[in-house]
Amino acid sequence: MALRRRAAPPTPSPAPSDDPPPPPRRPVRRCLRCCRATLLLLLLALSLAFALSVGRSALIEGRPLSTALRQPYASLNFAMMRLFRDLARVKARRRRFAQKDALMRVFVSDDAPLPLADVDGEGRIALTAEELAEYDGRPIGATGERAPLYLSIMGRIYDVSEGKAFYGPGRSYHPLTAKDASRAFCTGCLEPECLISSLKGLSDAERSELDKWVELYEHHDKYKLVGRLRPDAPEATAATAAAEMGEEMTEEEWEMTQVMRSKAVEGVKKRKVFRPK
């Protein structure tokens, strides 16, 4: 006798609910979460950079903790300056000297010096430090015009007026204008005491930075060589020293004083104080 297969009981349909269906997950919420996570990571990175910069300034470079706290990003800022400088050098080498491997040459420090123009060539000028001090972008009369922006490095004077967004009055690098601040290009210190031309007491690695800065200004699209810095008369140097220090000094004594003041701000203990012989 064949067994009859029982039919399965019908599945009861779910009772209708008065609750509204859950809203679909919107992409906006995901974006907000990503933004919060990115912001948190950025804050953590800045905090770490702050701690590392203060630690380096205080422990490695020997600066007082108070100075390190006042200028926590000084070394980071100088590192960024050098990065953008080297990127500009790569661009100039590729364009003007057809160096396809310029990026490798620059960033592995295997770059041979590029040729430099003659500072005494046709159309060049020679200025004393006193004359150069007038080229700081100051207003000229009531015409609304401003003086050009000149800076000197290793005695070579460059017109950086096209970079007024960086070198103009009130801008970050304006302290480098209207003077020969070769030492500052080596150390990254932009304090007034560091804006001098003397390289006494600096290491070979620090001095080598100068060649890279000269290359930047020499072959940059916007900057141009205008001439050279000629020495001041000994009487002018003595007058400057007397005005600042209240006593007469020889050129060697004045240079030594400037270097010692600069090194006190730089706060580097490992360097020997320069004493003229």
C-alpha positions in Angstrom: 0.0 0.0 0.0 1.5 3.2 -1.1 2.2 5.8 1.6 0.7 9.1 1.1 3.2 12.0 1.5 2.0 14.6 3.8 2.1 18.1 2.5 4.3 20.4 4.4 2.4 23.0 6.4 2.5 26.4 4.9 5.2 28.8 6.2 3.6 31.5 8.1 4.3 34.9 6.6 6.0 37.4 9.0 3.7 39.7 10.7 3.9 43.2 9.4 6.0 45.5 11.6 5.3 49.1 12.3 9.0 49.9 12.6 10.5 51.7 9.6 13.2 49.8 7.7 16.8 50.6 8.6 18.2 53.4 6.5 20.9 52.3 4.0 24.5 53.0 4.8 25.4 56.2 3.0 28.8 56.8 1.5 28.8 60.2 3.3 29.2 58.4 6.7 32.1 56.4 5.4 33.8 59.6 4.1 33.3 61.2 7.5 34.9 58.3 9.3 37.8 58.4 6.9 38.2 62.1 7.4 38.3 61.6 11.2 40.8 58.9 10.9 43.0 61.0 8.6 42.8 64.0 10.9 43.8 61.8 13.9 46.8 60.4 12.0 47.8 63.9 11.0 47.6 65.1 14.6 49.7 62.1 15.7 52.3 62.8 13.0 52.5 66.4 14.0 52.9 65.5 17.7 55.6 63.0 16.8 57.4 65.6 14.6 57.2 68.1 17.5 58.7 65.7 20.0 61.4 64.5 17.6 62.3 68.1 16.7 62.5 69.2 20.3 64.5 66.1 21.2 67.0 66.6 18.4 67.4 70.3 19.2 67.9 69.7 22.9 69.9 66.4 23.0 71.7 66.2 19.7 72.3 69.8 18.7 72.8 70.9 22.3 70.4 73.8 22.2 68.8 74.9 25.5 65.4 73.3 26.0 63.8 76.8 26.1 65.1 77.5 22.6 64.1 74.1 21.4 60.5 74.7 22.6 60.3 78.2 21.1 61.4 76.9 17.7 60.3 73.2 17.6 60.1 73.0 13.8 63.3 74.9 12.9 65.1 71.8 11.7 62.0 70.4 10.0 61.5 73.8 8.2 65.2 73.7 7.0 64.7 70.1 5.8 61.7 71.2 3.7 63.7 74.2 2.4 66.4 71.8 1.2 63.9 69.4 -0.3 62.3 72.1 -2.5 65.7 73.5 -3.3 66.8 70.1 -4.6 63.6 69.6 -6.6 64.2 73.0 -8.3 67.8 71.9 -9.0 66.6 68.7 -10.7 64.2 70.7 -12.8 66.9 73.1 -13.9 69.4 70.3 -14.7 66.9 68.5 -16.9 65.8 71.7 -18.7 69.1 73.5 -19.2 71.7 70.7 -19.2 69.6 67.7 -20.5 70.4 65.6 -17.5 67.9 62.8 -17.7 69.3 61.2 -14.5 69.3 64.6 -12.6 67.0 63.2 -9.9 69.4 60.4 -9.1 72.4 62.7 -9.2 71.0 65.3 -6.9 69.5 63.0 -4.3 72.4 60.6 -4.0 74.9 63.6 -3.7 76.7 62.4 -6.9 76.2 65.7 -8.7 79.1 67.5 -10.2 79.1 71.3 -9.9 77.4 73.1 -12.7 79.2 76.0 -14.5 78.8 79.5 -13.0 78.6 82.8 -14.8 81.4 85.4 -14.4 80.4 87.9 -11.7 82.5 90.6 -13.4 80.9 90.0 -16.8 79.2 92.6 -18.9 76.4 94.4 -17.1 77.3 93.1 -13.7 77.5 95.4 -10.7 79.6 95.4 -7.5 78.0 96.5 -4.2 79.3 97.0 -0.7 77.4 95.6 2.2 76.1 99.0 3.0 74.8 99.5 -0.6 73.3 96.0 -0.7 71.3 96.7 2.4 69.1 99.1 0.4 67.8 96.2 -1.8 65.3 94.8 0.7 62.0 95.5 -1.1 61.4 98.8 0.8 59.0 101.4 -0.7 60.6 104.0 -3.0 59.1 107.4 -2.5 55.4 107.9 -2.9 55.1 106.1 -6.2 54.1 102.8 -4.7 57.1 101.1 -6.2 59.5 99.0 -4.2 63.2 98.4 -4.3 64.4 95.1 -5.8 65.1 92.1 -3.6 68.8 91.2 -3.7 70.6 88.6 -1.6 74.2 87.6 -1.5 75.7 84.1 -1.1 79.4 83.4 -1.2 79.8 87.0 -2.5 77.5 86.4 -5.5 74.5 88.8 -5.6 71.2 87.5 -7.0 68.0 89.3 -7.8 65.1 87.3 -6.2 62.4 89.9 -6.8 60.3 87.4 -8.7 60.2 85.3 -5.6 58.6 88.1 -3.5 56.1 85.6 -2.1 59.0 84.0 -0.2 61.5 86.8 0.0 59.3 89.9 0.2 58.9 92.0 3.4 57.1 90.0 6.1 57.7 86.7 4.3 59.6 83.7 5.7 62.9 84.2 3.9 63.0 88.0 3.9 65.8 88.0 6.6 68.1 86.5 3.9 67.8 89.5 1.6 69.9 92.7 1.5 72.9 91.0 3.0 75.4 88.1 2.6 73.9 85.5 4.9 76.0 82.6 3.7 76.3 81.1 7.2 72.5 80.9 7.5 72.3 78.8 4.3 74.6 76.3 5.9 72.9 76.0 9.3 69.3 76.9 8.6 69.3 79.4 11.4 67.4 82.6 10.5 67.9 84.4 13.7 69.6 87.9 13.3 72.8 86.7 14.9 73.1 83.9 12.3 72.7 86.1 9.2 76.4 86.6 8.6 78.8 85.7 5.8 81.5 84.0 7.9 81.7 80.2 7.7 84.2 79.8 10.6 83.6 76.8 12.8 81.3 75.0 10.3 81.8 71.4 9.2 82.5 70.3 5.7 79.0 68.9 5.3 77.5 72.2 6.3 79.8 74.2 4.0 78.8 71.9 1.1 75.2 73.2 1.4 76.4 76.5 -0.1 77.2 75.0 -3.5 73.7 73.6 -3.7 72.1 77.0 -2.9 74.4 78.8 -5.3 73.3 76.3 -8.0 69.7 77.0 -7.2 69.9 80.8 -7.6 72.3 80.6 -10.6 70.1 78.4 -12.8 66.6 79.2 -11.5 63.9 80.3 -13.9 63.0 83.4 -11.9 66.3 84.5 -10.2 69.3 86.1 -11.9 72.9 87.0 -11.2 73.4 90.7 -11.0 77.0 91.0 -9.7 79.2 90.5 -6.7 79.7 91.8 -3.2 82.9 94.0 -2.8 84.6 94.3 0.6 83.8 97.3 2.8 86.6 99.6 3.6 88.2 98.8 7.0 86.9 102.2 8.3 83.3 101.1 7.5 83.8 97.7 9.3 85.3 99.5 12.3 82.4 101.9 12.4 79.8 99.1 12.3 81.6 97.2 15.1 81.8 100.4 17.2 78.1 101.1 16.6 77.0 97.6 17.7 79.5 96.8 20.4 80.4 100.2 21.7 84.1 99.7 21.2 86.7 99.8 18.4 87.6 96.4 16.8 89.8 95.1 14.0 88.2 93.2 11.2 89.3 89.9 12.7 88.0 90.8 16.1 84.6 91.8 14.7 84.4 88.6 12.7 85.2 86.5 15.8 82.5 88.4 17.7 79.9 87.7 15.1 80.8 84.1 14.9 80.6 83.6 18.7 77.2 85.4 18.8 76.0 83.2 16.0 77.2 80.0 17.6 75.5 80.9 20.9 72.2 81.1 19.0 72.9 77.9 17.0 73.7 76.2 20.3 76.0 73.6 18.9 78.3 72.4 21.6 80.5 70.1 19.4 82.0 72.9 17.4 85.1 74.7 18.5 84.9 78.5 19.0 86.8 80.2 16.2 89.7 82.3 17.5 91.8 84.2 14.9 95.6 83.6 15.0 
